[in-house]
Amino acid sequence: MTANATQEQLAPVRPWGIGRLAPYSTTMKLPFTKVTIDPTTQMGVFHNHLGHVVEMGKHGTSSGTETSTSTNLDSQPDQGHDQDSQQD
Protein backbone atom coordinates (compact mmCIF):
# COMPACT_ATOMS: atom_id res chain seq x y z
CA MET A 1 0.00 0.00 0.00
CA THR A 2 1.39 3.36 -0.95
CA ALA A 3 0.87 6.56 0.97
CA ASN A 4 -1.31 7.93 -1.86
CA ALA A 5 -3.59 4.87 -2.21
CA THR A 6 -7.27 5.64 -2.58
CA GLN A 7 -10.17 3.63 -1.18
CA GLU A 8 -10.90 2.19 -4.64
CA GLN A 9 -7.35 0.82 -4.92
CA LEU A 10 -7.52 -1.09 -1.64
CA ALA A 11 -8.98 -4.59 -1.93
CA PRO A 12 -10.94 -5.85 1.08
CA VAL A 13 -9.28 -8.80 2.76
CA ARG A 14 -11.10 -11.38 4.86
CA PRO A 15 -9.49 -11.57 8.35
CA TRP A 16 -7.49 -14.81 8.75
CA GLY A 17 -9.11 -15.74 12.07
CA ILE A 18 -12.69 -15.57 10.82
CA GLY A 19 -12.55 -19.21 9.69
CA ARG A 20 -11.66 -20.29 13.22
CA LEU A 21 -14.83 -18.90 14.75
CA ALA A 22 -17.45 -21.34 15.95
CA PRO A 23 -20.54 -21.10 18.15
CA TYR A 24 -20.03 -21.53 21.88
CA SER A 25 -20.57 -25.05 23.10
CA THR A 26 -23.65 -25.66 25.19
CA THR A 27 -23.43 -24.12 28.62
CA MET A 28 -24.40 -25.63 31.92
CA LYS A 29 -25.29 -24.33 35.35
CA LEU A 30 -22.24 -24.16 37.59
CA PRO A 31 -22.58 -25.90 40.97
CA PHE A 32 -21.78 -22.77 42.95
CA THR A 33 -23.34 -19.36 43.38
CA LYS A 34 -20.83 -17.56 45.59
CA VAL A 35 -17.05 -17.57 46.04
CA THR A 36 -15.35 -16.29 49.19
CA ILE A 37 -11.72 -16.21 50.31
CA ASP A 38 -10.62 -18.34 53.26
CA PRO A 39 -8.62 -15.93 55.47
CA THR A 40 -6.26 -18.69 56.69
CA THR A 41 -5.34 -20.34 53.38
CA GLN A 42 -6.08 -17.36 51.07
CA MET A 43 -7.85 -19.79 48.70
CA GLY A 44 -11.27 -19.52 47.10
CA VAL A 45 -14.17 -21.30 48.80
CA PHE A 46 -17.14 -22.11 46.58
CA HIS A 47 -20.69 -22.17 48.00
CA ASN A 48 -23.86 -23.56 46.43
CA HIS A 49 -27.26 -21.85 46.44
CA LEU A 50 -27.93 -23.19 49.96
CA GLY A 51 -24.66 -21.78 51.32
CA HIS A 52 -22.95 -25.18 51.63
CA VAL A 53 -19.30 -25.50 50.57
CA VAL A 54 -18.91 -27.16 47.15
CA GLU A 55 -15.69 -29.09 46.38
CA MET A 56 -14.31 -27.88 43.07
CA GLY A 57 -11.55 -30.47 42.73
CA LYS A 58 -7.83 -30.31 43.32
CA HIS A 59 -5.40 -28.38 41.19
CA GLY A 60 -1.67 -29.01 41.31
CA THR A 61 1.24 -26.71 40.68
CA SER A 62 4.07 -27.23 38.30
CA SER A 63 7.47 -25.77 37.56
CA GLY A 64 9.98 -26.33 34.80
CA THR A 65 13.47 -25.46 33.67
CA GLU A 66 15.05 -25.27 30.25
CA THR A 67 18.72 -25.07 29.39
CA SER A 68 20.31 -24.46 26.01
CA THR A 69 23.65 -25.72 24.81
CA SER A 70 25.89 -24.92 21.88
CA THR A 71 29.02 -26.74 20.74
CA ASN A 72 30.72 -24.08 18.63
CA LEU A 73 31.56 -20.41 18.96
CA ASP A 74 29.06 -19.04 16.46
CA SER A 75 26.25 -21.23 17.94
CA GLN A 76 24.54 -21.64 14.60
CA PRO A 77 24.39 -25.28 13.42
CA ASP A 78 25.11 -27.30 16.57
CA GLN A 79 22.60 -26.01 19.07
CA GLY A 80 20.31 -28.01 21.35
CA HIS A 81 18.34 -27.73 24.56
CA ASP A 82 16.70 -29.89 27.19
CA GLN A 83 13.64 -29.47 29.39
CA ASP A 84 12.33 -30.94 32.60
CA SER A 85 9.26 -30.34 34.71
CA GLN A 86 7.80 -31.24 38.07
CA GLN A 87 4.16 -31.47 38.99
CA ASP A 88 2.51 -32.10 42.33
N, CA, C and O atoms as a GROMACS GRO file, in nm:
protein
  352
    1MET      N    1   0.086  -0.117   0.000
    1MET     CA    2   0.000   0.000   0.000
    1MET      C    3   0.090   0.123   0.000
    1MET      O    4   0.182   0.133   0.080
    2THR      N    5   0.062   0.212  -0.088
    2THR     CA    6   0.139   0.336  -0.095
    2THR      C    7   0.070   0.442  -0.012
    2THR      O    8  -0.047   0.428   0.026
    3ALA      N    9   0.143   0.548   0.016
    3ALA     CA   10   0.087   0.656   0.097
    3ALA      C   11  -0.026   0.728   0.024
    3ALA      O   12  -0.112   0.788   0.090
    4ASN      N   13  -0.029   0.723  -0.109
    4ASN     CA   14  -0.131   0.793  -0.186
    4ASN      C   15  -0.241   0.700  -0.235
    4ASN      O   16  -0.314   0.737  -0.328
    5ALA      N   17  -0.257   0.582  -0.177
    5ALA     CA   18  -0.360   0.487  -0.221
    5ALA      C   19  -0.497   0.541  -0.188
    5ALA      O   20  -0.520   0.597  -0.081
    6THR      N   21  -0.590   0.522  -0.282
    6THR     CA   22  -0.727   0.564  -0.258
    6THR      C   23  -0.809   0.444  -0.214
    6THR      O   24  -0.763   0.330  -0.222
    7GLN      N   25  -0.929   0.470  -0.166
    7GLN     CA   26  -1.017   0.363  -0.118
    7GLN      C   27  -1.047   0.263  -0.229
    7GLN      O   28  -1.061   0.144  -0.201
    8GLU      N   29  -1.059   0.308  -0.354
    8GLU     CA   30  -1.090   0.219  -0.464
    8GLU      C   31  -0.973   0.125  -0.494
    8GLU      O   32  -0.995   0.016  -0.546
    9GLN      N   33  -0.851   0.164  -0.463
    9GLN     CA   34  -0.735   0.082  -0.492
    9GLN      C   35  -0.712  -0.027  -0.387
    9GLN      O   36  -0.639  -0.123  -0.412
   10LEU      N   37  -0.772  -0.013  -0.272
   10LEU     CA   38  -0.752  -0.109  -0.164
   10LEU      C   39  -0.855  -0.222  -0.177
   10LEU      O   40  -0.975  -0.196  -0.181
   11ALA      N   41  -0.808  -0.344  -0.184
   11ALA     CA   42  -0.898  -0.459  -0.193
   11ALA      C   43  -0.932  -0.508  -0.053
   11ALA      O   44  -0.842  -0.522   0.030
   12PRO      N   45  -1.060  -0.532  -0.024
   12PRO     CA   46  -1.094  -0.585   0.108
   12PRO      C   47  -1.037  -0.725   0.126
   12PRO      O   48  -1.038  -0.807   0.034
   13VAL      N   49  -0.988  -0.751   0.244
   13VAL     CA   50  -0.928  -0.880   0.276
   13VAL      C   51  -1.006  -0.941   0.393
   13VAL      O   52  -1.032  -0.874   0.493
   14ARG      N   53  -1.041  -1.067   0.378
   14ARG     CA   54  -1.110  -1.138   0.486
   14ARG      C   55  -1.010  -1.166   0.598
   14ARG      O   56  -0.903  -1.221   0.572
   15PRO      N   57  -1.041  -1.130   0.724
   15PRO     CA   58  -0.949  -1.157   0.835
   15PRO      C   59  -0.918  -1.305   0.846
   15PRO      O   60  -1.008  -1.388   0.830
   16TRP      N   61  -0.792  -1.340   0.873
   16TRP     CA   62  -0.749  -1.480   0.875
   16TRP      C   63  -0.819  -1.561   0.984
   16TRP      O   64  -0.842  -1.680   0.966
   17GLY      N   65  -0.853  -1.499   1.096
   17GLY     CA   66  -0.911  -1.574   1.207
   17GLY      C   67  -1.060  -1.600   1.194
   17GLY      O   68  -1.117  -1.673   1.275
   18ILE      N   69  -1.124  -1.542   1.093
   18ILE     CA   70  -1.269  -1.557   1.082
   18ILE      C   71  -1.310  -1.702   1.058
   18ILE      O   72  -1.418  -1.743   1.098
   19GLY      N   73  -1.224  -1.781   0.993
   19GLY     CA   74  -1.255  -1.921   0.969
   19GLY      C   75  -1.243  -2.007   1.094
   19GLY      O   76  -1.288  -2.122   1.094
   20ARG      N   77  -1.183  -1.954   1.198
   20ARG     CA   78  -1.166  -2.030   1.322
   20ARG      C   79  -1.282  -2.010   1.417
   20ARG      O   80  -1.290  -2.079   1.519
   21LEU      N   81  -1.371  -1.918   1.387
   21LEU     CA   82  -1.483  -1.890   1.476
   21LEU      C   83  -1.584  -2.005   1.473
   21LEU      O   84  -1.605  -2.067   1.369
   22ALA      N   85  -1.643  -2.031   1.584
   22ALA     CA   86  -1.745  -2.134   1.595
   22ALA      C   87  -1.840  -2.094   1.708
   22ALA      O   88  -1.801  -2.018   1.797
   23PRO      N   89  -1.961  -2.142   1.706
   23PRO     CA   90  -2.054  -2.110   1.815
   23PRO      C   91  -2.002  -2.166   1.948
   23PRO      O   92  -1.930  -2.267   1.950
   24TYR      N   93  -2.037  -2.101   2.056
   24TYR     CA   94  -2.003  -2.153   2.188
   24TYR      C   95  -2.068  -2.290   2.208
   24TYR      O   96  -2.179  -2.315   2.160
   25SER      N   97  -1.997  -2.376   2.277
   25SER     CA   98  -2.057  -2.505   2.310
   25SER      C   99  -2.171  -2.482   2.410
   25SER      O  100  -2.183  -2.374   2.467
   26THR      N  101  -2.252  -2.582   2.428
   26THR     CA  102  -2.365  -2.566   2.519
   26THR      C  103  -2.313  -2.535   2.659
   26THR      O  104  -2.211  -2.588   2.702
   27THR      N  105  -2.384  -2.451   2.727
   27THR     CA  106  -2.343  -2.412   2.862
   27THR      C  107  -2.421  -2.494   2.964
   27THR      O  108  -2.522  -2.556   2.932
   28MET      N  109  -2.371  -2.493   3.086
   28MET     CA  110  -2.440  -2.563   3.192
   28MET      C  111  -2.432  -2.479   3.319
   28MET      O  112  -2.345  -2.394   3.334
   29LYS      N  113  -2.523  -2.504   3.408
   29LYS     CA  114  -2.528  -2.433   3.535
   29LYS      C  115  -2.413  -2.478   3.623
   29LYS      O  116  -2.396  -2.598   3.648
   30LEU      N  117  -2.335  -2.383   3.671
   30LEU     CA  118  -2.224  -2.416   3.759
   30LEU      C  119  -2.276  -2.452   3.897
   30LEU      O  120  -2.379  -2.399   3.940
   31PRO      N  121  -2.207  -2.542   3.969
   31PRO     CA  122  -2.258  -2.590   4.097
   31PRO      C  123  -2.232  -2.494   4.214
   31PRO      O  124  -2.243  -2.534   4.329
   32PHE      N  125  -2.198  -2.370   4.185
   32PHE     CA  126  -2.178  -2.277   4.295
   32PHE      C  127  -2.244  -2.144   4.260
   32PHE      O  128  -2.266  -2.114   4.142
   33THR      N  129  -2.274  -2.066   4.361
   33THR     CA  130  -2.334  -1.936   4.338
   33THR      C  131  -2.255  -1.824   4.402
   33THR      O  132  -2.278  -1.706   4.374
   34LYS      N  133  -2.160  -1.859   4.489
   34LYS     CA  134  -2.083  -1.756   4.559
   34LYS      C  135  -1.943  -1.809   4.585
   34LYS      O  136  -1.925  -1.927   4.616
   35VAL      N  137  -1.843  -1.722   4.573
   35VAL     CA  138  -1.705  -1.757   4.604
   35VAL      C  139  -1.654  -1.660   4.709
   35VAL      O  140  -1.668  -1.538   4.694
   36THR      N  141  -1.596  -1.713   4.815
   36THR     CA  142  -1.535  -1.629   4.919
   36THR      C  143  -1.388  -1.671   4.933
   36THR      O  144  -1.346  -1.772   4.878
   37ILE      N  145  -1.313  -1.592   5.006
   37ILE     CA  146  -1.172  -1.621   5.031
   37ILE      C  147  -1.155  -1.668   5.175
   37ILE      O  148  -1.197  -1.600   5.268
   38ASP      N  149  -1.093  -1.784   5.192
   38ASP     CA  150  -1.062  -1.834   5.326
   38ASP      C  151  -0.948  -1.749   5.381
   38ASP      O  152  -0.842  -1.744   5.320
   39PRO      N  153  -0.966  -1.682   5.496
   39PRO     CA  154  -0.862  -1.593   5.547
   39PRO      C  155  -0.735  -1.666   5.590
   39PRO      O  156  -0.627  -1.606   5.592
   40THR      N  157  -0.744  -1.795   5.625
   40THR     CA  158  -0.626  -1.869   5.669
   40THR      C  159  -0.542  -1.916   5.550
   40THR      O  160  -0.421  -1.898   5.549
   41THR      N  161  -0.608  -1.977   5.450
   41THR     CA  162  -0.534  -2.034   5.338
   41THR      C  163  -0.524  -1.939   5.218
   41THR      O  164  -0.444  -1.962   5.127
   42GLN      N  165  -0.604  -1.831   5.219
   42GLN     CA  166  -0.608  -1.736   5.107
   42GLN      C  167  -0.653  -1.803   4.977
   42GLN      O  168  -0.614  -1.760   4.868
   43MET      N  169  -0.734  -1.908   4.988
   43MET     CA  170  -0.785  -1.979   4.870
   43MET      C  171  -0.935  -1.956   4.857
   43MET      O  172  -1.003  -1.925   4.955
   44GLY      N  173  -0.985  -1.971   4.735
   44GLY     CA  174  -1.126  -1.952   4.710
   44GLY      C  175  -1.209  -2.066   4.768
   44GLY      O  176  -1.169  -2.183   4.761
   45VAL      N  177  -1.323  -2.032   4.827
   45VAL     CA  178  -1.416  -2.130   4.880
   45VAL      C  179  -1.547  -2.111   4.804
   45VAL      O  180  -1.603  -2.002   4.803
   46PHE      N  181  -1.596  -2.217   4.740
   46PHE     CA  182  -1.714  -2.211   4.658
   46PHE      C  183  -1.835  -2.258   4.737
   46PHE      O  184  -1.828  -2.359   4.808
   47HIS      N  185  -1.946  -2.185   4.727
   47HIS     CA  186  -2.069  -2.217   4.800
   47HIS      C  187  -2.182  -2.238   4.701
   47HIS      O  188  -2.190  -2.168   4.600
   48ASN      N  189  -2.270  -2.334   4.729
   48ASN     CA  190  -2.386  -2.356   4.643
   48ASN      C  191  -2.498  -2.260   4.683
   48ASN      O  192  -2.480  -2.174   4.769
   49HIS      N  193  -2.614  -2.276   4.619
   49HIS     CA  194  -2.726  -2.185   4.644
   49HIS      C  195  -2.782  -2.196   4.786
   49HIS      O  196  -2.854  -2.106   4.831
   50LEU      N  197  -2.750  -2.304   4.857
   50LEU     CA  198  -2.793  -2.319   4.996
   50LEU      C  199  -2.689  -2.268   5.095
   50LEU      O  200  -2.713  -2.266   5.216
   51GLY      N  201  -2.572  -2.226   5.045
   51GLY     CA  202  -2.466  -2.178   5.132
   51GLY      C  203  -2.367  -2.284   5.174
   51GLY      O  204  -2.271  -2.254   5.246
   52HIS      N  205  -2.387  -2.410   5.130
   52HIS     CA  206  -2.295  -2.518   5.164
   52HIS      C  207  -2.171  -2.511   5.076
   52HIS      O  208  -2.178  -2.470   4.960
   53VAL      N  209  -2.056  -2.551   5.131
   53VAL     CA  210  -1.930  -2.550   5.057
   53VAL      C  211  -1.935  -2.659   4.950
   53VAL      O  212  -1.974  -2.772   4.977
   54VAL      N  213  -1.895  -2.624   4.828
   54VAL     CA  214  -1.891  -2.716   4.715
   54VAL      C  215  -1.745  -2.743   4.682
   54VAL      O  216  -1.668  -2.649   4.664
   55GLU      N  217  -1.706  -2.871   4.674
   55GLU     CA  218  -1.569  -2.910   4.638
   55GLU      C  219  -1.552  -2.893   4.488
   55GLU      O  220  -1.628  -2.950   4.410
   56MET      N  221  -1.454  -2.815   4.448
   56MET     CA  222  -1.431  -2.788   4.307
   56MET      C  223  -1.314  -2.867   4.251
   56MET      O  224  -1.268  -2.839   4.140
   57GLY      N  225  -1.265  -2.965   4.324
   57GLY     CA  226  -1.155  -3.047   4.272
   57GLY      C  227  -1.020  -2.990   4.313
   57GLY      O  228  -1.010  -2.876   4.358
   58LYS      N  229  -0.920  -3.070   4.295
   58LYS     CA  230  -0.783  -3.031   4.333
   58LYS      C  231  -0.707  -2.987   4.209
   58LYS      O  232  -0.724  -3.042   4.100
   59HIS      N  233  -0.625  -2.887   4.227
   59HIS     CA  234  -0.540  -2.838   4.119
   59HIS      C  235  -0.396  -2.838   4.169
   59HIS      O  236  -0.368  -2.785   4.277
   60GLY      N  237  -0.307  -2.895   4.092
   60GLY     CA  238  -0.166  -2.901   4.131
   60GLY      C  239  -0.089  -2.780   4.080
   60GLY      O  240  -0.142  -2.696   4.008
   61THR      N  241   0.033  -2.774   4.118
   61THR     CA  242   0.124  -2.671   4.068
   61THR      C  243   0.236  -2.739   3.992
   61THR      O  244   0.264  -2.858   4.012
   62SER      N  245   0.297  -2.665   3.905
   62SER     CA  246   0.407  -2.723   3.830
   62SER      C  247   0.515  -2.618   3.810
   62SER      O  248   0.490  -2.498   3.816
   63SER      N  249   0.635  -2.666   3.786
   63SER     CA  250   0.747  -2.577   3.756
   63SER      C  251   0.837  -2.648   3.656
   63SER      O  252   0.837  -2.771   3.648
   64GLY      N  253   0.912  -2.572   3.580
   64GLY     CA  254   0.998  -2.633   3.480
   64GLY      C  255   1.122  -2.550   3.458
   64GLY      O  256   1.127  -2.432   3.491
   65THR      N  257   1.222  -2.615   3.402
   65THR     CA  258   1.347  -2.546   3.367
   65THR      C  259   1.385  -2.585   3.226
   65THR      O  260   1.348  -2.693   3.178
   66GLU      N  261   1.457  -2.499   3.160
   66GLU     CA  262   1.505  -2.527   3.025
   66GLU      C  263   1.646  -2.471   3.014
   66GLU      O  264   1.673  -2.357   3.053
   67THR      N  265   1.735  -2.552   2.961
   67THR     CA  266   1.872  -2.507   2.939
   67THR      C  267   1.906  -2.524   2.792
   67THR      O  268   1.857  -2.616   2.726
   68SER      N  269   1.988  -2.434   2.740
   68SER     CA  270   2.031  -2.446   2.601
   68SER      C  271   2.181  -2.470   2.598
   68SER      O  272   2.256  -2.426   2.685
   69THR      N  273   2.223  -2.540   2.496
   69THR     CA  274   2.365  -2.572   2.480
   69THR      C  275   2.408  -2.540   2.339
   69THR      O  276   2.327  -2.544   2.247
   70SER      N  277   2.534  -2.508   2.322
   70SER     CA  278   2.589  -2.492   2.188
   70SER      C  279   2.731  -2.548   2.190
   70SER      O  280   2.801  -2.539   2.291
   71THR      N  281   2.772  -2.605   2.078
   71THR     CA  282   2.902  -2.674   2.074
   71THR      C  283   3.005  -2.601   1.989
   71THR      O  284   3.115  -2.653   1.970
   72ASN      N  285   2.973  -2.484   1.938
   72ASN     CA  286   3.072  -2.408   1.863
   72ASN      C  287   3.061  -2.260   1.899
   72ASN      O  288   2.967  -2.221   1.968
   73LEU      N  289   3.153  -2.181   1.855
   73LEU     CA  290   3.156  -2.041   1.896
   73LEU      C  291   3.048  -1.956   1.831
   73LEU      O  292   3.000  -1.861   1.893
   74ASP      N  293   3.009  -1.987   1.709
   74ASP     CA  294   2.906  -1.904   1.646
   74ASP      C  295   2.764  -1.952   1.680
   74ASP      O  296   2.667  -1.884   1.646
   75SER      N  297   2.751  -2.064   1.744
   75SER     CA  298   2.625  -2.123   1.794
   75SER      C  299   2.517  -2.134   1.688
   75SER      O  300   2.399  -2.128   1.721
   76GLN      N  301   2.554  -2.150   1.564
   76GLN     CA  302   2.454  -2.164   1.460
   76GLN      C  303   2.410  -2.309   1.435
   76GLN      O  304   2.296  -2.340   1.466
   77PRO      N  305   2.494  -2.398   1.381
   77PRO     CA  306   2.439  -2.528   1.342
   77PRO      C  307   2.427  -2.631   1.453
   77PRO      O  308   2.342  -2.720   1.444
   78ASP      N  309   2.507  -2.624   1.556
   78ASP     CA  310   2.511  -2.730   1.658
   78ASP      C  311   2.450  -2.683   1.789
   78ASP      O  312   2.519  -2.675   1.891
   79GLN      N  313   2.323  -2.652   1.787
   79GLN     CA  314   2.260  -2.601   1.907
   79GLN      C  315   2.150  -2.697   1.951
   79GLN      O  316   2.081  -2.754   1.868
   80GLY      N  317   2.134  -2.714   2.081
   80GLY     CA  318   2.031  -2.801   2.135
   80GLY      C  319   1.982  -2.747   2.268
   80GLY      O  320   2.034  -2.648   2.319
   81HIS      N  321   1.882  -2.811   2.324
   81HIS     CA  322   1.834  -2.773   2.456
   81HIS      C  323   1.764  -2.892   2.519
   81HIS      O  324   1.729  -2.989   2.450
   82ASP      N  325   1.745  -2.885   2.650
   82ASP     CA  326   1.670  -2.989   2.719
   82ASP      C  327   1.572  -2.924   2.815
   82ASP      O  328   1.590  -2.809   2.856
   83GLN      N  329   1.469  -2.998   2.851
   83GLN     CA  330   1.364  -2.947   2.939
   83GLN      C  331   1.331  -3.052   3.044
   83GLN      O  332   1.344  -3.172   3.020
   84ASP      N  333   1.288  -3.003   3.160
   84ASP     CA  334   1.233  -3.093   3.260
   84ASP      C  335   1.123  -3.020   3.334
   84ASP      O  336   1.118  -2.898   3.334
   85SER      N  337   1.036  -3.095   3.397
   85SER     CA  338   0.926  -3.034   3.471
   85SER      C  339   0.891  -3.120   3.590
   85SER      O  340   0.920  -3.239   3.594
   86GLN      N  341   0.829  -3.055   3.687
   86GLN     CA  342   0.780  -3.124   3.808
   86GLN      C  343   0.637  -3.084   3.830
   86GLN      O  344   0.601  -2.967   3.811
   87GLN      N  345   0.555  -3.177   3.870
   87GLN     CA  346   0.416  -3.147   3.899
   87GLN      C  347   0.377  -3.218   4.027
   87GLN      O  348   0.414  -3.334   4.050
   88ASP      N  349   0.302  -3.148   4.109
   88ASP     CA  350   0.251  -3.210   4.233
   88ASP      C  351   0.101  -3.194   4.242
   88ASP      O  352   0.040  -3.240   4.339
   0.00000   0.00000   0.00000
